[in-house]
Amino acid sequence: MKNKAGFRPGDFVVILLCIALAFGSFMLIKAHSGGKKILVIQAMGKEYTYPLDQDATYQINGRLGVSVIEVSEGKVRFLESPCPTKSCVQHAAISAAGQWSACLPNEVLVQIQGEDSDEVDALSF
């Protein structure tokens, strides 16, 4: 005689083990994904490197004048810039490795470089 209930007691054990394994893998990936990240600013043919873990404000000379870049709580943004449209100032702050922001008229490029992002992306979830 066949069991029509669908799940057997052993099925629940296998499901719970799979959930525990997935959760453990997620926590392990999350714990080891936070590599050291740095801020790299390029302007006027020069490159400047700063830590992301220290809040600070940097004044960088560009083609049109001084751009002010703020680092706060691991996020970087243009605070002020002499460009006409101020689109770089209106841009959202960046915080993940590989992200960048730029003031094209002032020729200032801000980027975050590092080993890995602190966040697990949707593909690995």
C-alpha positions in Angstrom: 0.0 0.0 0.0 1.4 3.4 -1.0 1.7 6.4 1.3 -0.6 9.2 -0.1 0.4 11.8 2.5 3.4 13.0 0.4 6.0 13.6 3.1 7.6 10.9 5.2 9.3 11.7 8.5 12.8 11.4 6.9 11.8 14.1 4.4 11.5 16.7 7.1 15.0 15.9 8.4 16.5 16.3 4.9 14.7 19.6 4.4 15.9 20.9 7.8 19.5 19.9 7.0 19.3 21.7 3.6 18.0 24.9 5.3 20.8 24.7 7.9 23.4 24.1 5.3 22.2 27.1 3.2 22.1 29.4 6.2 25.6 28.3 7.4 27.0 28.8 3.9 25.4 32.3 3.7 26.9 33.2 7.1 30.3 31.9 6.1 30.3 33.9 2.8 29.2 37.0 4.7 31.9 36.7 7.3 34.7 36.3 4.8 33.5 38.8 2.1 34.6 42.1 3.7 38.0 42.7 2.1 40.0 45.9 2.7 38.7 48.7 0.5 40.4 52.0 -0.3 39.4 55.3 -1.9 41.4 56.2 -5.1 41.0 59.7 -6.5 42.5 60.6 -9.9 42.9 64.3 -10.9 45.3 66.4 -13.0 47.4 63.3 -13.9 47.9 62.4 -10.2 46.5 59.6 -8.1 45.7 59.9 -4.4 44.9 56.9 -2.1 42.9 57.3 1.2 41.4 54.8 3.7 37.7 54.3 3.7 37.4 53.5 7.4 38.3 57.0 8.5 35.9 59.9 8.1 37.5 62.8 6.4 37.1 65.6 3.8 39.6 66.0 0.9 40.2 69.0 -1.3 41.3 67.9 -4.8 42.5 70.3 -7.5 40.9 69.7 -10.9 40.9 71.5 -14.2 38.2 74.1 -13.1 39.1 74.4 -9.5 38.8 72.5 -6.2 36.4 69.5 -5.7 35.6 68.6 -2.1 35.2 64.9 -1.5 33.7 63.6 1.8 34.3 60.2 3.3 31.7 59.4 6.0 30.9 56.0 7.5 32.6 54.2 4.6 30.7 56.1 1.9 32.2 58.6 -0.5 30.5 61.6 -2.2 31.3 64.9 -3.9 30.5 67.6 -1.4 31.3 70.5 -3.6 32.7 71.0 -7.1 33.2 74.0 -9.4 31.4 72.4 -12.4 28.4 74.2 -13.9 25.7 71.5 -13.5 26.7 70.0 -10.1 25.6 66.6 -11.2 28.5 65.0 -9.4 27.4 66.6 -6.1 23.8 65.4 -6.7 25.0 61.8 -7.3 24.4 59.3 -4.6 27.3 58.3 -2.3 29.3 55.2 -3.3 30.5 52.5 -0.9 31.1 49.2 -2.6 34.3 48.0 -4.3 34.2 48.7 -8.1 31.9 51.7 -7.8 33.0 55.1 -9.1 31.8 58.7 -9.4 33.2 61.5 -11.4 33.1 65.2 -12.1 33.8 65.2 -15.8 34.2 69.0 -16.3 36.7 69.2 -13.5 38.3 65.9 -14.5 38.2 64.3 -11.1 37.5 60.6 -10.8 36.6 59.0 -7.4 36.6 55.2 -7.2 36.5 52.5 -4.5 39.0 49.6 -5.0 39.3 46.5 -2.9 39.1 42.8 -2.7 35.4 42.2 -2.2 32.2 44.1 -1.4 30.8 43.9 2.1 27.5 42.9 0.7 26.4 39.6 -0.8 24.8 40.1 -4.2 21.6 38.7 -5.4 23.3 36.0 -7.6 25.0 34.4 -4.6 21.9 34.5 -2.4 
